[in-house]
């Protein structure tokens, strides 16, 4: 068997904002981009009090 072809977004990066929870549209877009081969970056939220 041959290896699967890379997705159309392989090697690409993007910024998805507005992810309020796992059911938000932005979260769904991020999952779709990741499934298409985009690099997933997990930012850290820093809250200062």
Rosetta constraint file for C-alpha pairs under 8 A:
AtomPair CA 6 CA 10 HARMONIC 5.87 0.50
AtomPair CA 6 CA 37 HARMONIC 6.59 0.50
AtomPair CA 7 CA 35 HARMONIC 7.69 0.50
AtomPair CA 7 CA 36 HARMONIC 4.69 0.50
AtomPair CA 7 CA 37 HARMONIC 4.69 0.50
AtomPair CA 7 CA 38 HARMONIC 7.84 0.50
AtomPair CA 8 CA 36 HARMONIC 5.96 0.50
AtomPair CA 8 CA 37 HARMONIC 6.63 0.50
AtomPair CA 9 CA 33 HARMONIC 7.10 0.50
AtomPair CA 9 CA 36 HARMONIC 5.50 0.50
AtomPair CA 9 CA 37 HARMONIC 4.91 0.50
AtomPair CA 9 CA 38 HARMONIC 4.84 0.50
AtomPair CA 10 CA 36 HARMONIC 7.00 0.50
AtomPair CA 10 CA 37 HARMONIC 4.27 0.50
AtomPair CA 10 CA 38 HARMONIC 5.10 0.50
AtomPair CA 10 CA 39 HARMONIC 7.31 0.50
AtomPair CA 11 CA 37 HARMONIC 7.11 0.50
AtomPair CA 11 CA 38 HARMONIC 5.99 0.50
AtomPair CA 11 CA 39 HARMONIC 6.45 0.50
AtomPair CA 12 CA 37 HARMONIC 7.72 0.50
AtomPair CA 12 CA 38 HARMONIC 5.07 0.50
AtomPair CA 12 CA 39 HARMONIC 6.16 0.50
AtomPair CA 13 CA 38 HARMONIC 5.77 0.50
AtomPair CA 13 CA 39 HARMONIC 5.41 0.50
AtomPair CA 13 CA 40 HARMONIC 7.29 0.50
AtomPair CA 14 CA 38 HARMONIC 7.79 0.50
AtomPair CA 14 CA 39 HARMONIC 7.99 0.50
AtomPair CA 16 CA 26 HARMONIC 6.43 0.50
AtomPair CA 16 CA 29 HARMONIC 7.71 0.50
AtomPair CA 16 CA 30 HARMONIC 6.45 0.50
AtomPair CA 17 CA 26 HARMONIC 6.67 0.50
AtomPair CA 18 CA 26 HARMONIC 5.89 0.50
AtomPair CA 19 CA 24 HARMONIC 6.09 0.50
AtomPair CA 19 CA 25 HARMONIC 7.60 0.50
AtomPair CA 19 CA 26 HARMONIC 5.21 0.50
AtomPair CA 19 CA 27 HARMONIC 5.34 0.50
AtomPair CA 20 CA 24 HARMONIC 6.20 0.50
AtomPair CA 20 CA 27 HARMONIC 7.88 0.50
AtomPair CA 21 CA 27 HARMONIC 7.05 0.50
AtomPair CA 22 CA 27 HARMONIC 5.73 0.50
AtomPair CA 22 CA 28 HARMONIC 7.60 0.50
AtomPair CA 23 CA 27 HARMONIC 6.59 0.50
AtomPair CA 23 CA 28 HARMONIC 7.11 0.50
AtomPair CA 24 CA 28 HARMONIC 6.49 0.50
AtomPair CA 25 CA 29 HARMONIC 6.24 0.50
AtomPair CA 26 CA 30 HARMONIC 6.19 0.50
AtomPair CA 27 CA 31 HARMONIC 6.27 0.50
AtomPair CA 28 CA 32 HARMONIC 6.20 0.50
AtomPair CA 29 CA 33 HARMONIC 6.12 0.50
AtomPair CA 30 CA 34 HARMONIC 6.16 0.50
AtomPair CA 31 CA 35 HARMONIC 6.13 0.50
AtomPair CA 32 CA 36 HARMONIC 6.21 0.50
AtomPair CA 33 CA 37 HARMONIC 6.57 0.50
AtomPair CA 33 CA 38 HARMONIC 5.52 0.50
AtomPair CA 34 CA 38 HARMONIC 4.83 0.50
AtomPair CA 34 CA 39 HARMONIC 6.41 0.50
AtomPair CA 34 CA 40 HARMONIC 6.12 0.50
